[in-house]
Amino acid sequence: MVLILACLLALAAPASAAERDPDTGTITIMRPEQAPPAKKGVKTPRKARGSSNPVYPIPLPGPQHPSPVPHLETAPQRTQVPPSLYVPETGRLLPNLPAMGSGAGGAETFQDRAARCAHQAGVYGPNATGDPGSYIRNCINQ
């Protein structure tokens, strides 16, 4: 019984602190702010209000003419063939495959060269290159 009475008292306490708005009869828990008193001789600006005239959206105009297709020119990549590589282990002179560079202006980068040399080692095989690891190192450092 005491517990029920305590719960009712806890629920009723905030409601008693709230004030009723005499105009609408609704409960408000915040007091309205009071405007600071106006100074003499200073006009307070009027609050802007919405227009009474309706404003309708205007559709955007369509395209006047189709835009031209851009013309892109790409410089043809030049395939450069590095000089043949002498393999001292086998005594052979093996030609290099054409280099397709991905650098500026089609220049062969280090990664391009390493990939080309590893590919060549596989193409020519161990009979032509001897030790594939030494062939790749010599090819890269050429």
Contacts in CASP RR format, 6 or more apart in sequence:
PFRMAT RR
TARGET T0000
AUTHOR 0000-0000-0000
METHOD contacts of the structure
MODEL  1
MVLILACLLALAAPASAAERDPDTGTITIMRPEQAPPAKKGVKTPRKARG
SSNPVYPIPLPGPQHPSPVPHLETAPQRTQVPPSLYVPETGRLLPNLPAM
GSGAGGAETFQDRAARCAHQAGVYGPNATGDPGSYIRNCINQ
15 27 0 8 1.000
17 29 0 8 1.000
18 27 0 8 1.000
18 28 0 8 1.000
18 29 0 8 1.000
19 27 0 8 1.000
19 28 0 8 1.000
19 29 0 8 1.000
19 31 0 8 1.000
20 26 0 8 1.000
20 27 0 8 1.000
20 28 0 8 1.000
21 27 0 8 1.000
21 28 0 8 1.000
38 44 0 8 1.000
75 105 0 8 1.000
77 100 0 8 1.000
77 101 0 8 1.000
77 105 0 8 1.000
77 106 0 8 1.000
78 106 0 8 1.000
79 98 0 8 1.000
79 99 0 8 1.000
79 100 0 8 1.000
80 98 0 8 1.000
80 99 0 8 1.000
80 108 0 8 1.000
81 95 0 8 1.000
81 96 0 8 1.000
81 97 0 8 1.000
81 98 0 8 1.000
81 99 0 8 1.000
82 96 0 8 1.000
82 99 0 8 1.000
82 142 0 8 1.000
83 96 0 8 1.000
83 142 0 8 1.000
84 93 0 8 1.000
84 94 0 8 1.000
84 95 0 8 1.000
84 96 0 8 1.000
85 93 0 8 1.000
85 94 0 8 1.000
85 95 0 8 1.000
85 96 0 8 1.000
85 135 0 8 1.000
85 138 0 8 1.000
85 139 0 8 1.000
85 142 0 8 1.000
86 92 0 8 1.000
86 93 0 8 1.000
87 93 0 8 1.000
87 94 0 8 1.000
87 128 0 8 1.000
87 129 0 8 1.000
87 130 0 8 1.000
87 135 0 8 1.000
87 138 0 8 1.000
89 129 0 8 1.000
89 130 0 8 1.000
89 131 0 8 1.000
89 134 0 8 1.000
90 127 0 8 1.000
90 128 0 8 1.000
90 129 0 8 1.000
90 130 0 8 1.000
92 128 0 8 1.000
94 120 0 8 1.000
94 124 0 8 1.000
94 128 0 8 1.000
94 129 0 8 1.000
96 116 0 8 1.000
96 120 0 8 1.000
96 139 0 8 1.000
97 116 0 8 1.000
97 119 0 8 1.000
97 120 0 8 1.000
97 123 0 8 1.000
99 108 0 8 1.000
99 112 0 8 1.000
99 113 0 8 1.000
99 116 0 8 1.000
100 106 0 8 1.000
100 108 0 8 1.000
100 112 0 8 1.000
101 107 0 8 1.000
101 108 0 8 1.000
101 109 0 8 1.000
101 112 0 8 1.000
102 109 0 8 1.000
102 111 0 8 1.000
102 112 0 8 1.000
103 109 0 8 1.000
103 112 0 8 1.000
108 116 0 8 1.000
110 140 0 8 1.000
113 139 0 8 1.000
113 140 0 8 1.000
114 136 0 8 1.000
114 140 0 8 1.000
116 139 0 8 1.000
117 135 0 8 1.000
117 136 0 8 1.000
117 139 0 8 1.000
117 140 0 8 1.000
118 136 0 8 1.000
120 135 0 8 1.000
120 139 0 8 1.000
121 129 0 8 1.000
121 132 0 8 1.000
121 133 0 8 1.000
121 135 0 8 1.000
121 136 0 8 1.000
121 139 0 8 1.000
122 129 0 8 1.000
122 132 0 8 1.000
124 135 0 8 1.000
125 132 0 8 1.000
126 132 0 8 1.000
129 135 0 8 1.000
END
